[in-house]
């Protein structure tokens, strides 16, 4: 059966959909539905990837929209890996007009340094990574 095209949106998904993605992430195994609902309410910016109607990926940004932003929960369903979805989500999040003045985007990763380095992030001690860019 052919795959449906991937569509991307700047829109918060439903918490129940996020829980389905989190079921595949060891770092999210302790997260519960009420926490995820609260998390989404506090998220400044969220981008999603869908295959048809199914949520297959997302990324979140926490920010003051002025100086700094943090990239969180970049996740893609395991059956959709190696299709460029994660890269597309990060790029879509970073190109949002509301982030134009933000000069540093931070993230924490334990094992995806090479992935983020290909997107312009620089490795810092302690698994932190930062993307420094010109504001404006």
N, C-alpha and C positions, 0 to 999 in steps of 0.2 A: 504494500500500500504506500503510495507516495506521501511524503511529509508535507504538512501544511506549511505555508510560508511563515516566517517569524515576523511578528509585528512588535514594534517598540512604542512605549508610551511613557510620558511623565505623569504618572498617576499612581496613587497608593493602591495596592491590591487589598483584597479582603484578608483578614487575619487567618481564616481557615485555609486559604490557598497557600499562605506563607508557611503554615505549619506542615503542609504536604512537602514543600521544598526542604524545610528544616529536618524532616524525618531522615534525610540522606546526609546530613552534616553532623559529624561527631561533635563539633564545637557548639551545636545548638540542641543537643539531646536533652538538656535540662529545661529548655524553654517550654512554657505552657501558654495555652490560648489567651487567658486574661492578660498575661505579661506582653504577649505579642500585640494584642489590641492596644494596650497602653503605649508600647513602643512605637507603633505606627502613628498614633495621635501626636507623639512628640517628634516625629521625623520631619525635618524641614523639607526634604526633597526625596522623592522615590522614583526610580525608573524601573519599568517592567518589560519583560519579553514574554510574548505569548505565541504558542503554536496553535492556531485556531483560537479556541476560547481558553485553553489550558495555560496556566501560568507555568513557564519553564525557566524563568530567571528573574532576578531582581538585584538592585543595588540601592543602598540608602546613603543619604548625605545628612550629616548634622553640621550646622554652621551658624555663624552670626551674619552671613552674607556680606561681610566687610573685610575681615582680616584672615580668618582661618576656616577650614572645613575639614571634616573627618569623613572618610569613605568607609562604610560599614556593610557587612552582610552581602558581599558580592557572591551570589550563589546561582548555579545553573543545575537543573535537573540532570542526574547522571546519564540518562539516555539521550541527552542533547549536548554532551561535551564534545569538544573538538569541532565545533561548527561556528566559532567566532562570536558566540552569544555573549560571553563574559566580557570580551574586549569591547564589543558594541555597547554594552550596558555602561561600562566605565566611561567610554568616550561620550556617550549621550549625557550622562550625569555631569561630566566636567564641562561640556559646552553650553550648559544652561545659562541664559542671559543673567539670571540673578546671581550667578557665581562669578561674573566677569571681574569684579573688583577684588576677589579673594586671591591672595598671592601664594598661599601655601595650603596644600591638601595633604592631610596626614592619613595614614592607615597603619594597621598592625596585621602582620601575617606571619605565620610560623613556617609555611612551606611553599608559598607562591611568589617568592621574591623575583624569580625569573619572569614570570607572567607580568607582574607590575613594572618591572624594569623595561620590558618591551613597550610599555605605555608611557614611559618617561619618568617614572618614579626612581628615586635614588635610595639605596639601602643605608640605613642608620643602625647603630648598635642596638641590640635588644629587639631585633625583628621589626623595628619601626621603619617605615619608609615615608618619604616626603616627596611631593612634587612641587617645586618652586617655579613660579611663573610670574610674568609681569602683570601687575594689576591694570585694569582698564581695558 
